[in-house]
Amino acid sequence: ATMTPNEDVGATWLSPDGRFALFAVLVAGDNLNRELRCVRLDGQSLPVTLTAGLPDTYRFSDSPVISPDSRRVAFAARVPVGGGGAYEIWSAPLCRASPAAVLLSPAGTPATNPCDPRIDFTPDSSRVVYSICHDDALIRRIYSVPAGGGAPAVELGGLTEPDPFGSI
């Protein structure tokens, strides 16, 4: 994917191995319309859009996390639900157009979750651990799921403390 005149680069993130850069692409005039792209730092290939498989109504959230082995990225996407929204957690191979991004959070995602999720990989890059608020109570629950999908998210230990930052 090449940049077009109506696109602008937002935040950037570097992979742990120093070979790749992720960047958010903002479409001019629409602060909510963002894509997550990846490019090799050696300039040997064009950027790859990692959020291409998401429905058009989803909005990438500026919270991607690159796995310690620099093979995958996990990120949140905001799904419009009624007048509010919910976050889903996705994972994609780093800088590869296929296979497409996979949804990691269907078992652990409530109908609405008003605060930004917190996402991380385990040190061996095999699992994604994330916390997400449930409904309007601003109570976070923690989940673990294989980084490449293929198994449901598992809740870890029940409720955590209320989100100290409130709804964001």
PyMOL commands that set and color helices and strands:
alter all, ss='L'
color gray80, all
select helices_A, chain A and resi 135-137
alter helices_A, ss='H'
color red, helices_A
select strands_A, chain A and resi 7-14+20-27+30-40+48-49+59-60+65-66+72-81+84-93+102-103+118-121+127-134+139-146+154-162
alter strands_A, ss='S'
color yellow, strands_A
deselect
rebuild
show_as cartoon
